[in-house]
Amino acid sequence: MSAYTGTGRLARLALRRDRIKLGIWVLGTPLLGVGLAGSVSGVYPDEPSRMQYAETAATSVVARAFNGPIVGVDLGAVVVAETYITLAVLAALVSTFAVVRHTRQNEETGRAELLGAAVVGRYALLTAALLVVVAANVASGVLLGLAFAATGLPLAGSLAAAGAVAGVGVAFTAVAAVTAQLSVTSRGANALAAATVGVAFLLRATGDVLGERDGLRVESAWPSWLSPLGWGNQVRAFGGERWWVLALPVALLVAGVAAAFALAGRRDLGAGLLAARRGPARAAAGLLSPTGLLWRLHRGALLGWAVAVVILGFSMGVAADEVNDMIAENPAAAEAIAALGGGTDLVDAFLAAMLGLFALTLGAYVVQALLRTRADESDGILEAVLATAVSRHRWLLTQIAGAVLGAVALMLLAGVSTGLGYGLVAGDGLGHTLELGWAALLRLPALLVVAGVVTALLGLAPRWSVALSWAVLMAFLLLGQLGAVLDLPQAVLNLSPYTHVPSVPAVDLSVPPLAVLTGVGALLLTAGLAGFRHRDVPT
């Protein structure tokens, strides 16, 4: 029997398991790309506005750190500068999570051992996962390139930009293949892969900030060449494409796969090369309660989110001081920021838009935290917990409270760090910190609605809860980020709870919408609790 026997069947099994998730990924990426490209073309419709943007992008340290270098003043170059990092980071994270789910998670749950009892080769499971994820990246990249071209951008540049995004996904597929061999848990493998994405972002940002400027073009310094995220910038889509750079992710894939196979041959099934840390001889007394257990399981993820929120918030606060200079001669950009932020003062509108973006992003934390309850149910952990003196009602309420309180803490950190960053460059650090901290907390009713939607799905439609929860959040994200810019009908925008949150500090506070959102969230939570109380566990 070959070490790869059964690879085809395992690949079909992975496709069957992830048909919805893969469909959202492969089709959602080009849709998101088209939406972002449409909003950019509306903000920078002519060459003078793009020239102003390119000048700012080349001179602003903040712009170079977050968007990377710009390669020209064509519309395609501006679209890439505004969309590449977002699409590339998403591709990296989705790829790593998919690889770990079909490798390390299968070992952790015992599926791999069960499959190994059949006619399956030693490397078949890993090979199948890699084939599926690489194929998904290629398919997503092809559709993204065609979608860009359909908006009127040149075909060569569109395919180069899409190849850069897909190349990042392919590169981090290799990274995840290695981390899945190192950690004994799927959570640990995902954490290592996510940390690698963070390091890659920092290397790219450092290289682009330290790069030398030649007119409007910036030649990135050497740290950018150490990062797969930096390689995508070096393709120079719409600016004299360098196709050979796309060979770098492929080379990393080959090296990573070879390393993963070598590491897989040196460990036992279910084990990791990094030894699991031994716990204390006696468990903490807090673990005897659902609250203590919840804190123990979620504290690592909460800390990671907190660090990312503080860094991004502070950076966005510093960038707010440059808003007037960045769009001084671009009425379309000013109009777009005003639409997103909801006010006429550009700095306040920018700050309000950033707080809104944080609220949208932290919706992912709420979904992630609450969906862990579904994972506990599927893995049999919940049955063991409910066999004790813990009631269903108490257990689910604890999960909801943990997710909501985590969102409160993260949203407050987002506002405080953004206010501190803006206050340090604009003066009155304490005043801006308090103002934006309060403004950030006003976004919590929208997050309560997100928590209510997930809880209702967990209680009433548990089998579909994972896919539908992420789909609803993605819909909120698209409406919140692109709805105002694309002038969608107000009836469509009203489907998102984020639409109804007053954009403080750009506008005055209005209490009734917040009260209505809180009521809607409470009703959804109540429905979810009632459904969970009366259904089978597990189901």
One Martini backbone bead per residue (centre of mass of N, CA, C, O) as a GRO file, in nm:
protein
  539
    1MET     BB    1   0.095   0.036   0.023
    2SER     BB    2   0.064   0.357  -0.012
    3ALA     BB    3   0.104   0.671   0.142
    4TYR     BB    4  -0.149   0.781  -0.072
    5THR     BB    5  -0.377   0.613  -0.009
    6GLY     BB    6  -0.695   0.777  -0.044
    7THR     BB    7  -0.679   1.078  -0.134
    8GLY     BB    8  -0.929   1.117  -0.314
    9ARG     BB    9  -1.146   1.046  -0.101
   10LEU     BB   10  -1.060   1.259   0.110
   11ALA     BB   11  -1.108   1.500  -0.074
   12ARG     BB   12  -1.413   1.449  -0.109
   13LEU     BB   13  -1.476   1.468   0.190
   14ALA     BB   14  -1.382   1.761   0.229
   15LEU     BB   15  -1.579   1.878   0.022
   16ARG     BB   16  -1.835   1.781   0.166
   17ARG     BB   17  -1.790   1.926   0.442
   18ASP     BB   18  -1.701   2.224   0.282
   19ARG     BB   19  -1.910   2.330   0.070
   20ILE     BB   20  -1.997   2.598   0.204
   21LYS     BB   21  -1.730   2.731   0.282
   22LEU     BB   22  -1.603   2.716   0.000
   23GLY     BB   23  -1.822   2.877  -0.145
   24ILE     BB   24  -1.785   3.139   0.013
   25TRP     BB   25  -1.489   3.176  -0.058
   26VAL     BB   26  -1.480   3.154  -0.373
   27LEU     BB   27  -1.724   3.367  -0.414
   28GLY     BB   28  -1.666   3.598  -0.203
   29THR     BB   29  -1.400   3.721  -0.299
   30PRO     BB   30  -1.493   3.848  -0.572
   31LEU     BB   31  -1.724   4.013  -0.450
   32LEU     BB   32  -1.548   4.182  -0.265
   33GLY     BB   33  -1.361   4.292  -0.485
   34VAL     BB   34  -1.580   4.439  -0.649
   35GLY     BB   35  -1.681   4.623  -0.423
   36LEU     BB   36  -1.410   4.763  -0.369
   37ALA     BB   37  -1.358   4.862  -0.658
   38GLY     BB   38  -1.616   5.035  -0.681
   39SER     BB   39  -1.551   5.229  -0.445
   40VAL     BB   40  -1.279   5.334  -0.556
   41SER     BB   41  -1.384   5.444  -0.832
   42GLY     BB   42  -1.572   5.654  -0.689
   43VAL     BB   43  -1.342   5.813  -0.534
   44TYR     BB   44  -1.129   5.768  -0.802
   45PRO     BB   45  -1.219   5.873  -1.121
   46ASP     BB   46  -0.956   6.046  -1.168
   47GLU     BB   47  -0.632   6.147  -1.212
   48PRO     BB   48  -0.604   6.371  -0.996
   49SER     BB   49  -0.705   6.198  -0.756
   50ARG     BB   50  -0.488   5.973  -0.796
   51MET     BB   51  -0.242   6.154  -0.763
   52GLN     BB   52  -0.301   6.237  -0.474
   53TYR     BB   53  -0.300   5.954  -0.360
   54ALA     BB   54  -0.012   5.869  -0.448
   55GLU     BB   55   0.136   6.089  -0.291
   56THR     BB   56   0.037   5.999  -0.013
   57ALA     BB   57   0.125   5.697  -0.028
   58ALA     BB   58   0.438   5.773  -0.056
   59THR     BB   59   0.460   5.969   0.215
   60SER     BB   60   0.298   5.792   0.405
   61VAL     BB   61   0.357   5.582   0.660
   62VAL     BB   62   0.079   5.464   0.713
   63ALA     BB   63   0.008   5.382   0.422
   64ARG     BB   64   0.255   5.192   0.382
   65ALA     BB   65   0.194   5.000   0.622
   66PHE     BB   66  -0.110   4.914   0.527
   67ASN     BB   67  -0.090   4.914   0.185
   68GLY     BB   68   0.161   4.990   0.060
   69PRO     BB   69   0.281   5.027  -0.238
   70ILE     BB   70   0.264   5.224  -0.522
   71VAL     BB   71   0.274   5.190  -0.901
   72GLY     BB   72   0.050   5.420  -0.970
   73VAL     BB   73  -0.239   5.606  -1.137
   74ASP     BB   74  -0.407   5.391  -1.195
   75LEU     BB   75  -0.687   5.235  -1.104
   76GLY     BB   76  -0.563   4.959  -1.047
   77ALA     BB   77  -0.346   5.055  -0.843
   78VAL     BB   78  -0.549   5.165  -0.636
   79VAL     BB   79  -0.707   4.906  -0.589
   80VAL     BB   80  -0.470   4.743  -0.480
   81ALA     BB   81  -0.390   4.930  -0.245
   82GLU     BB   82  -0.689   4.898  -0.106
   83THR     BB   83  -0.725   4.553  -0.126
   84TYR     BB   84  -0.492   4.350  -0.085
   85ILE     BB   85  -0.458   4.311   0.224
   86THR     BB   86  -0.740   4.213   0.287
   87LEU     BB   87  -0.743   3.966   0.093
   88ALA     BB   88  -0.477   3.830   0.190
   89VAL     BB   89  -0.544   3.783   0.489
   90LEU     BB   90  -0.793   3.614   0.437
   91ALA     BB   91  -0.651   3.391   0.276
   92ALA     BB   92  -0.456   3.307   0.500
   93LEU     BB   93  -0.662   3.229   0.723
   94VAL     BB   94  -0.843   3.033   0.567
   95SER     BB   95  -0.619   2.834   0.491
   96THR     BB   96  -0.521   2.754   0.773
   97PHE     BB   97  -0.791   2.655   0.887
   98ALA     BB   98  -0.841   2.433   0.674
   99VAL     BB   99  -0.593   2.258   0.722
  100VAL     BB  100  -0.635   2.205   1.025
  101ARG     BB  101  -0.920   2.078   1.007
  102HIS     BB  102  -0.799   1.828   0.806
  103THR     BB  103  -0.584   1.738   1.033
  104ARG     BB  104  -0.554   1.803   1.344
  105GLN     BB  105  -0.858   1.778   1.410
  106ASN     BB  106  -0.885   1.480   1.325
  107GLU     BB  107  -0.691   1.381   1.546
  108GLU     BB  108  -0.828   1.508   1.799
  109THR     BB  109  -1.120   1.353   1.738
  110GLY     BB  110  -1.041   1.054   1.587
  111ARG     BB  111  -1.077   1.034   1.274
  112ALA     BB  112  -0.793   0.944   1.180
  113GLU     BB  113  -0.796   0.668   1.321
  114LEU     BB  114  -1.043   0.559   1.176
  115LEU     BB  115  -0.926   0.591   0.888
  116GLY     BB  116  -0.663   0.419   0.943
  117ALA     BB  117  -0.825   0.139   0.948
  118ALA     BB  118  -0.811   0.168   0.664
  119VAL     BB  119  -0.721   0.224   0.325
  120VAL     BB  120  -0.465   0.435   0.437
  121GLY     BB  121  -0.226   0.647   0.410
  122ARG     BB  122  -0.004   0.835   0.588
  123TYR     BB  123  -0.039   1.104   0.372
  124ALA     BB  124  -0.338   1.141   0.278
  125LEU     BB  125  -0.464   1.358   0.460
  126LEU     BB  126  -0.266   1.588   0.395
  127THR     BB  127  -0.288   1.584   0.087
  128ALA     BB  128  -0.590   1.642   0.065
  129ALA     BB  129  -0.587   1.916   0.206
  130LEU     BB  130  -0.391   2.056   0.010
  131LEU     BB  131  -0.552   2.021  -0.250
  132VAL     BB  132  -0.809   2.172  -0.165
  133VAL     BB  133  -0.681   2.449  -0.083
  134VAL     BB  134  -0.530   2.512  -0.342
  135ALA     BB  135  -0.777   2.495  -0.529
  136ALA     BB  136  -0.934   2.723  -0.390
  137ASN     BB  137  -0.727   2.946  -0.449
  138VAL     BB  138  -0.730   2.923  -0.755
  139ALA     BB  139  -1.032   2.969  -0.800
  140SER     BB  140  -1.048   3.241  -0.656
  141GLY     BB  141  -0.836   3.384  -0.835
  142VAL     BB  142  -0.974   3.358  -1.108
  143LEU     BB  143  -1.239   3.503  -1.028
  144LEU     BB  144  -1.106   3.766  -0.940
  145GLY     BB  145  -0.978   3.841  -1.210
  146LEU     BB  146  -1.246   3.845  -1.371
  147ALA     BB  147  -1.385   4.056  -1.194
  148PHE     BB  148  -1.192   4.287  -1.243
  149ALA     BB  149  -1.224   4.285  -1.554
  150ALA     BB  150  -1.540   4.340  -1.547
  151THR     BB  151  -1.484   4.650  -1.441
  152GLY     BB  152  -1.238   4.745  -1.666
  153LEU     BB  153  -0.984   4.617  -1.615
  154PRO     BB  154  -0.703   4.494  -1.695
  155LEU     BB  155  -0.625   4.167  -1.738
  156ALA     BB  156  -0.332   4.143  -1.645
  157GLY     BB  157  -0.361   4.294  -1.376
  158SER     BB  158  -0.591   4.122  -1.262
  159LEU     BB  159  -0.432   3.851  -1.257
  160ALA     BB  160  -0.199   3.953  -1.081
  161ALA     BB  161  -0.364   4.032  -0.832
  162ALA     BB  162  -0.494   3.753  -0.791
  163GLY     BB  163  -0.225   3.598  -0.770
  164ALA     BB  164  -0.128   3.739  -0.513
  165VAL     BB  165  -0.356   3.639  -0.331
  166ALA     BB  166  -0.331   3.333  -0.390
  167GLY     BB  167  -0.031   3.314  -0.304
  168VAL     BB  168  -0.080   3.361  -0.006
  169GLY     BB  169  -0.260   3.115   0.041
  170VAL     BB  170  -0.047   2.905  -0.049
  171ALA     BB  171   0.175   2.976   0.154
  172PHE     BB  172  -0.013   2.923   0.416
  173THR     BB  173  -0.060   2.630   0.360
  174ALA     BB  174   0.229   2.547   0.432
  175VAL     BB  175   0.235   2.655   0.718
  176ALA     BB  176  -0.003   2.478   0.828
  177ALA     BB  177   0.127   2.204   0.771
  178VAL     BB  178   0.344   2.249   0.993
  179THR     BB  179   0.175   2.331   1.248
  180ALA     BB  180   0.016   2.055   1.250
  181GLN     BB  181   0.286   1.901   1.352
  182LEU     BB  182   0.356   2.059   1.619
  183SER     BB  183   0.079   2.053   1.737
  184VAL     BB  184  -0.168   1.887   1.946
  185THR     BB  185  -0.362   2.120   1.857
  186SER     BB  186  -0.571   2.317   1.675
  187ARG     BB  187  -0.537   2.576   1.834
  188GLY     BB  188  -0.226   2.583   1.821
  189ALA     BB  189  -0.197   2.576   1.512
  190ASN     BB  190  -0.357   2.837   1.460
  191ALA     BB  191  -0.181   3.023   1.633
  192LEU     BB  192   0.082   2.985   1.475
  193ALA     BB  193  -0.029   3.078   1.201
  194ALA     BB  194  -0.130   3.359   1.292
  195ALA     BB  195   0.147   3.458   1.387
  196THR     BB  196   0.274   3.443   1.105
  197VAL     BB  197   0.093   3.654   0.980
  198GLY     BB  198   0.183   3.884   1.167
  199VAL     BB  199   0.482   3.879   1.090
  200ALA     BB  200   0.439   3.929   0.789
  201PHE     BB  201   0.312   4.207   0.823
  202LEU     BB  202   0.552   4.344   0.969
  203LEU     BB  203   0.763   4.299   0.750
  204ARG     BB  204   0.617   4.449   0.527
  205ALA     BB  205   0.584   4.720   0.671
  206THR     BB  206   0.884   4.771   0.718
  207GLY     BB  207   0.978   4.760   0.421
  208ASP     BB  208   0.786   4.994   0.320
  209VAL     BB  209   0.885   5.218   0.514
  210LEU     BB  210   1.207   5.178   0.435
  211GLY     BB  211   1.174   5.255   0.163
  212GLU     BB  212   1.249   5.389  -0.147
  213ARG     BB  213   1.188   5.682  -0.319
  214ASP     BB  214   1.056   5.705  -0.675
  215GLY     BB  215   0.858   5.923  -0.668
  216LEU     BB  216   0.566   5.728  -0.658
  217ARG     BB  217   0.769   5.505  -0.607
  218VAL     BB  218   0.835   5.214  -0.397
  219GLU     BB  219   1.118   5.054  -0.266
  220SER     BB  220   1.145   4.790  -0.100
  221ALA     BB  221   1.275   4.648   0.154
  222TRP     BB  222   1.400   4.344   0.263
  223PRO     BB  223   1.170   4.254   0.465
  224SER     BB  224   0.946   4.217   0.242
  225TRP     BB  225   1.092   3.953   0.114
  226LEU     BB  226   1.016   3.771   0.384
  227SER     BB  227   0.712   3.809   0.286
  228PRO     BB  228   0.423   3.694   0.146
  229LEU     BB  229   0.282   3.975   0.153
  230GLY     BB  230   0.514   4.119  -0.006
  231TRP     BB  231   0.505   3.966  -0.276
  232GLY     BB  232   0.241   4.085  -0.381
  233ASN     BB  233   0.356   4.374  -0.420
  234GLN     BB  234   0.596   4.276  -0.623
  235VAL     BB  235   0.416   4.222  -0.877
  236ARG     BB  236   0.286   4.488  -0.989
  237ALA     BB  237   0.002   4.553  -1.047
  238PHE     BB  238  -0.043   4.790  -1.297
  239GLY     BB  239   0.312   4.822  -1.298
  240GLY     BB  240   0.478   4.610  -1.433
  241GLU     BB  241   0.473   4.305  -1.430
  242ARG     BB  242   0.600   4.040  -1.201
  243TRP     BB  243   0.564   3.710  -1.251
  244TRP     BB  244   0.803   3.566  -1.096
  245VAL     BB  245   0.696   3.612  -0.801
  246LEU     BB  246   0.482   3.373  -0.811
  247ALA     BB  247   0.707   3.149  -0.744
  248LEU     BB  248   0.744   3.182  -0.436
  249PRO     BB  249   0.490   3.038  -0.320
  250VAL     BB  250   0.552   2.769  -0.460
  251ALA     BB  251   0.822   2.720  -0.317
  252LEU     BB  252   0.701   2.721  -0.031
  253LEU     BB  253   0.512   2.487  -0.075
  254VAL     BB  254   0.723   2.271  -0.134
  255ALA     BB  255   0.884   2.308   0.129
  256GLY     BB  256   0.648   2.272   0.330
  257VAL     BB  257   0.558   1.989   0.240
  258ALA     BB  258   0.824   1.847   0.292
  259ALA     BB  259   0.835   1.917   0.593
  260ALA     BB  260   0.564   1.790   0.674
  261PHE     BB  261   0.632   1.500   0.591
  262ALA     BB  262   0.881   1.469   0.770
  263LEU     BB  263   0.732   1.527   1.042
  264ALA     BB  264   0.510   1.306   1.018
  265GLY     BB  265   0.733   1.067   1.028
  266ARG     BB  266   0.822   1.161   1.350
  267ARG     BB  267   0.525   1.091   1.446
  268ASP     BB  268   0.245   1.034   1.609
  269LEU     BB  269  -0.070   0.980   1.613
  270GLY     BB  270  -0.185   1.279   1.780
  271ALA     BB  271   0.082   1.407   1.786
  272GLY     BB  272   0.344   1.641   1.871
  273LEU     BB  273   0.653   1.800   1.854
  274LEU     BB  274   0.523   1.973   2.067
  275ALA     BB  275   0.502   1.960   2.381
  276ALA     BB  276   0.282   1.944   2.613
  277ARG     BB  277   0.186   2.119   2.871
  278ARG     BB  278   0.201   2.082   3.197
  279GLY     BB  279  -0.002   2.073   3.444
  280PRO     BB  280  -0.117   2.098   3.733
  281ALA     BB  281  -0.183   1.887   3.993
  282ARG     BB  282  -0.401   2.109   4.055
  283ALA     BB  283  -0.690   2.239   4.010
  284ALA     BB  284  -0.864   2.501   3.989
  285ALA     BB  285  -1.144   2.605   4.152
  286GLY     BB  286  -1.278   2.763   3.909
  287LEU     BB  287  -1.335   2.494   3.729
  288LEU     BB  288  -1.614   2.419   3.884
  289SER     BB  289  -1.718   2.643   3.699
  290PRO     BB  290  -1.839   2.780   3.412
  291THR     BB  291  -1.680   3.044   3.436
  292GLY     BB  292  -1.394   2.933   3.477
  293LEU     BB  293  -1.389   2.763   3.218
  294LEU     BB  294  -1.438   2.989   3.020
  295TRP     BB  295  -1.182   3.152   3.084
  296ARG     BB  296  -0.977   2.929   3.019
  297LEU     BB  297  -1.068   2.896   2.708
  298HIS     BB  298  -1.068   3.232   2.625
  299ARG     BB  299  -0.808   3.396   2.705
  300GLY     BB  300  -0.626   3.365   2.458
  301ALA     BB  301  -0.811   3.494   2.244
  302LEU     BB  302  -0.857   3.761   2.393
  303LEU     BB  303  -0.562   3.852   2.393
  304GLY     BB  304  -0.516   3.856   2.088
  305TRP     BB  305  -0.735   4.063   2.025
  306ALA     BB  306  -0.629   4.290   2.207
  307VAL     BB  307  -0.361   4.340   2.067
  308ALA     BB  308  -0.475   4.405   1.785
  309VAL     BB  309  -0.660   4.641   1.868
  310VAL     BB  310  -0.448   4.832   1.988
  311ILE     BB  311  -0.267   4.862   1.741
  312LEU     BB  312  -0.484   4.957   1.538
  313GLY     BB  313  -0.604   5.189   1.700
  314PHE     BB  314  -0.351   5.362   1.727
  315SER     BB  315  -0.295   5.386   1.421
  316MET     BB  316  -0.566   5.521   1.346
  317GLY     BB  317  -0.531   5.768   1.526
  318VAL     BB  318  -0.278   5.877   1.386
  319ALA     BB  319  -0.408   5.889   1.095
  320ALA     BB  320  -0.631   6.108   1.146
  321ASP     BB  321  -0.433   6.361   1.117
  322GLU     BB  322  -0.416   6.301   0.779
  323VAL     BB  323  -0.692   6.335   0.638
  324ASN     BB  324  -0.696   6.624   0.523
  325ASP     BB  325  -0.439   6.585   0.344
  326MET     BB  326  -0.532   6.331   0.174
  327ILE     BB  327  -0.831   6.496   0.081
  328ALA     BB  328  -0.814   6.801  -0.006
  329GLU     BB  329  -0.846   6.725  -0.348
  330ASN     BB  330  -1.101   6.504  -0.275
  331PRO     BB  331  -1.434   6.493  -0.278
  332ALA     BB  332  -1.496   6.188  -0.300
  333ALA     BB  333  -1.346   6.100  -0.044
  334ALA     BB  334  -1.499   6.281   0.150
  335GLU     BB  335  -1.778   6.157   0.088
  336ALA     BB  336  -1.710   5.866   0.177
  337ILE     BB  337  -1.636   5.928   0.471
  338ALA     BB  338  -1.904   6.061   0.541
  339ALA     BB  339  -2.076   5.809   0.481
  340LEU     BB  340  -1.937   5.620   0.688
  341GLY     BB  341  -1.944   5.834   0.942
  342GLY     BB  342  -2.193   6.062   0.930
  343GLY     BB  343  -2.033   6.336   0.858
  344THR     BB  344  -1.858   6.651   0.801
  345ASP     BB  345  -1.628   6.595   0.977
  346LEU     BB  346  -1.357   6.420   0.879
  347VAL     BB  347  -1.227   6.320   1.140
  348ASP     BB  348  -1.484   6.220   1.281
  349ALA     BB  349  -1.570   6.033   1.050
  350PHE     BB  350  -1.321   5.854   1.060
  351LEU     BB  351  -1.347   5.762   1.354
  352ALA     BB  352  -1.630   5.642   1.322
  353ALA     BB  353  -1.553   5.438   1.101
  354MET     BB  354  -1.345   5.282   1.273
  355LEU     BB  355  -1.543   5.193   1.495
  356GLY     BB  356  -1.728   5.041   1.299
  357LEU     BB  357  -1.511   4.839   1.208
  358PHE     BB  358  -1.462   4.717   1.483
  359ALA     BB  359  -1.750   4.614   1.527
  360LEU     BB  360  -1.750   4.424   1.287
  361THR     BB  361  -1.502   4.254   1.370
  362LEU     BB  362  -1.612   4.175   1.662
  363GLY     BB  363  -1.829   3.990   1.553
  364ALA     BB  364  -1.631   3.753   1.516
  365TYR     BB  365  -1.584   3.704   1.815
  366VAL     BB  366  -1.874   3.637   1.893
  367VAL     BB  367  -1.909   3.399   1.702
  368GLN     BB  368  -1.667   3.232   1.797
  369ALA     BB  369  -1.749   3.204   2.098
  370LEU     BB  370  -2.038   3.077   2.055
  371LEU     BB  371  -1.952   2.832   1.861
  372ARG     BB  372  -1.814   2.662   2.080
  373THR     BB  373  -2.074   2.527   2.177
  374ARG     BB  374  -2.107   2.347   1.927
  375ALA     BB  375  -1.839   2.196   1.958
  376ASP     BB  376  -1.901   2.077   2.239
  377GLU     BB  377  -2.148   1.919   2.142
  378SER     BB  378  -2.015   1.748   1.912
  379ASP     BB  379  -1.776   1.629   2.118
  380GLY     BB  380  -1.934   1.574   2.417
  381ILE     BB  381  -1.884   1.788   2.645
  382LEU     BB  382  -2.171   1.881   2.724
  383GLU     BB  383  -2.277   1.620   2.847
  384ALA     BB  384  -2.079   1.618   3.086
  385VAL     BB  385  -2.170   1.886   3.209
  386LEU     BB  386  -2.487   1.816   3.232
  387ALA     BB  387  -2.432   1.574   3.442
  388THR     BB  388  -2.428   1.780   3.636
  389ALA     BB  389  -2.540   2.070   3.818
  390VAL     BB  390  -2.569   2.188   3.534
  391SER     BB  391  -2.761   2.380   3.350
  392ARG     BB  392  -2.858   2.483   3.051
  393HIS     BB  393  -2.916   2.779   3.115
  394ARG     BB  394  -2.650   2.843   3.263
  395TRP     BB  395  -2.451   2.764   3.044
  396LEU     BB  396  -2.548   2.955   2.813
  397LEU     BB  397  -2.535   3.219   2.973
  398THR     BB  398  -2.229   3.207   3.015
  399GLN     BB  399  -2.151   3.221   2.715
  400ILE     BB  400  -2.288   3.490   2.655
  401ALA     BB  401  -2.146   3.662   2.870
  402GLY     BB  402  -1.858   3.615   2.766
  403ALA     BB  403  -1.896   3.736   2.481
  404VAL     BB  404  -2.003   4.017   2.565
  405LEU     BB  405  -1.773   4.101   2.760
  406GLY     BB  406  -1.551   4.075   2.550
  407ALA     BB  407  -1.668   4.294   2.362
  408VAL     BB  408  -1.654   4.523   2.562
  409ALA     BB  409  -1.347   4.521   2.607
  410LEU     BB  410  -1.261   4.552   2.306
  411MET     BB  411  -1.419   4.812   2.240
  412LEU     BB  412  -1.281   4.984   2.454
  413LEU     BB  413  -0.994   4.947   2.346
  414ALA     BB  414  -1.046   5.072   2.072
  415GLY     BB  415  -1.125   5.358   2.170
  416VAL     BB  416  -0.881   5.423   2.351
  417SER     BB  417  -0.651   5.377   2.142
  418THR     BB  418  -0.754   5.578   1.933
  419GLY     BB  419  -0.761   5.828   2.121
  420LEU     BB  420  -0.463   5.821   2.199
  421GLY     BB  421  -0.340   5.849   1.916
  422TYR     BB  422  -0.482   6.118   1.849
  423GLY     BB  423  -0.400   6.281   2.105
  424LEU     BB  424  -0.084   6.280   2.062
  425VAL     BB  425  -0.106   6.453   1.777
  426ALA     BB  426  -0.355   6.672   1.866
  427GLY     BB  427  -0.420   6.664   2.151
  428ASP     BB  428  -0.581   6.578   2.423
  429GLY     BB  429  -0.564   6.273   2.523
  430LEU     BB  430  -0.784   6.235   2.742
  431GLY     BB  431  -1.032   6.343   2.590
  432HIS     BB  432  -1.020   6.145   2.343
  433THR     BB  433  -1.025   5.884   2.503
  434LEU     BB  434  -1.303   5.923   2.638
  435GLU     BB  435  -1.473   5.979   2.387
  436LEU     BB  436  -1.403   5.708   2.226
  437GLY     BB  437  -1.479   5.510   2.445
  438TRP     BB  438  -1.780   5.588   2.449
  439ALA     BB  439  -1.836   5.551   2.144
  440ALA     BB  440  -1.772   5.248   2.137
  441LEU     BB  441  -2.002   5.149   2.335
  442LEU     BB  442  -2.240   5.227   2.131
  443ARG     BB  443  -2.188   4.949   1.956
  444LEU     BB  444  -2.308   4.710   2.133
  445PRO     BB  445  -2.601   4.657   2.031
  446ALA     BB  446  -2.509   4.526   1.765
  447LEU     BB  447  -2.358   4.289   1.905
  448LEU     BB  448  -2.611   4.179   2.044
  449VAL     BB  449  -2.748   4.092   1.783
  450VAL     BB  450  -2.536   3.892   1.696
  451ALA     BB  451  -2.565   3.714   1.947
  452GLY     BB  452  -2.867   3.653   1.896
  453VAL     BB  453  -2.843   3.509   1.627
  454VAL     BB  454  -2.658   3.278   1.719
  455THR     BB  455  -2.837   3.174   1.951
  456ALA     BB  456  -3.085   3.111   1.780
  457LEU     BB  457  -2.941   2.901   1.601
  458LEU     BB  458  -2.852   2.711   1.831
  459GLY     BB  459  -3.155   2.656   1.931
  460LEU     BB  460  -3.315   2.613   1.632
  461ALA     BB  461  -3.040   2.561   1.417
  462PRO     BB  462  -2.771   2.380   1.475
  463ARG     BB  463  -2.677   2.257   1.197
  464TRP     BB  464  -2.666   2.576   1.072
  465SER     BB  465  -2.512   2.776   1.260
  466VAL     BB  466  -2.231   2.819   1.141
  467ALA     BB  467  -2.292   2.911   0.849
  468LEU     BB  468  -2.507   3.133   0.917
  469SER     BB  469  -2.343   3.313   1.104
  470TRP     BB  470  -2.124   3.392   0.894
  471ALA     BB  471  -2.317   3.495   0.675
  472VAL     BB  472  -2.441   3.725   0.838
  473LEU     BB  473  -2.179   3.875   0.899
  474MET     BB  474  -2.100   3.925   0.603
  475ALA     BB  475  -2.347   4.095   0.537
  476PHE     BB  476  -2.287   4.318   0.740
  477LEU     BB  477  -2.012   4.393   0.624
  478LEU     BB  478  -2.102   4.478   0.338
  479LEU     BB  479  -2.310   4.691   0.425
  480GLY     BB  480  -2.119   4.865   0.608
  481GLN     BB  481  -1.883   4.919   0.385
  482LEU     BB  482  -2.065   4.949   0.094
  483GLY     BB  483  -2.349   5.071   0.104
  484ALA     BB  484  -2.296   5.382   0.117
  485VAL     BB  485  -2.104   5.403  -0.133
  486LEU     BB  486  -2.324   5.242  -0.334
  487ASP     BB  487  -2.619   5.336  -0.284
  488LEU     BB  488  -2.808   5.172  -0.131
  489PRO     BB  489  -3.090   5.094  -0.019
  490GLN     BB  490  -3.226   5.153   0.286
  491ALA     BB  491  -3.367   4.877   0.321
  492VAL     BB  492  -3.099   4.720   0.306
  493LEU     BB  493  -2.936   4.862   0.531
  494ASN     BB  494  -3.148   4.790   0.766
  495LEU     BB  495  -3.052   4.484   0.805
  496SER     BB  496  -2.833   4.622   0.967
  497PRO     BB  497  -2.745   4.710   1.288
  498TYR     BB  498  -2.518   4.922   1.217
  499THR     BB  499  -2.700   5.139   1.081
  500HIS     BB  500  -2.841   5.234   1.375
  501VAL     BB  501  -2.578   5.353   1.471
  502PRO     BB  502  -2.449   5.618   1.599
  503SER     BB  503  -2.179   5.830   1.469
  504VAL     BB  504  -1.993   5.857   1.708
  505PRO     BB  505  -1.861   6.189   1.680
  506ALA     BB  506  -2.010   6.292   1.407
  507VAL     BB  507  -2.270   6.263   1.580
  508ASP     BB  508  -2.535   6.265   1.758
  509LEU     BB  509  -2.699   6.130   2.009
  510SER     BB  510  -2.927   5.837   1.984
  511VAL     BB  511  -3.129   5.632   2.175
  512PRO     BB  512  -3.360   5.465   2.033
  513PRO     BB  513  -3.190   5.272   1.850
  514LEU     BB  514  -3.045   5.135   2.090
  515ALA     BB  515  -3.300   5.025   2.227
  516VAL     BB  516  -3.397   4.850   1.992
  517LEU     BB  517  -3.147   4.672   1.963
  518THR     BB  518  -3.157   4.559   2.250
  519GLY     BB  519  -3.437   4.428   2.217
  520VAL     BB  520  -3.366   4.240   1.982
  521GLY     BB  521  -3.139   4.090   2.122
  522ALA     BB  522  -3.311   3.981   2.359
  523LEU     BB  523  -3.513   3.818   2.188
  524LEU     BB  524  -3.305   3.631   2.054
  525LEU     BB  525  -3.190   3.514   2.315
  526THR     BB  526  -3.456   3.396   2.419
  527ALA     BB  527  -3.506   3.206   2.181
  528GLY     BB  528  -3.245   3.043   2.213
  529LEU     BB  529  -3.293   2.942   2.502
  530ALA     BB  530  -3.560   2.797   2.446
  531GLY     BB  531  -3.457   2.604   2.226
  532PHE     BB  532  -3.230   2.469   2.399
  533ARG     BB  533  -3.418   2.356   2.627
  534HIS     BB  534  -3.610   2.168   2.407
  535ARG     BB  535  -3.375   2.019   2.292
  536ASP     BB  536  -3.147   1.814   2.187
  537VAL     BB  537  -2.849   1.663   2.352
  538PRO     BB  538  -2.743   1.607   2.091
  539THR     BB  539  -2.801   1.724   1.720
   0.00000   0.00000   0.00000
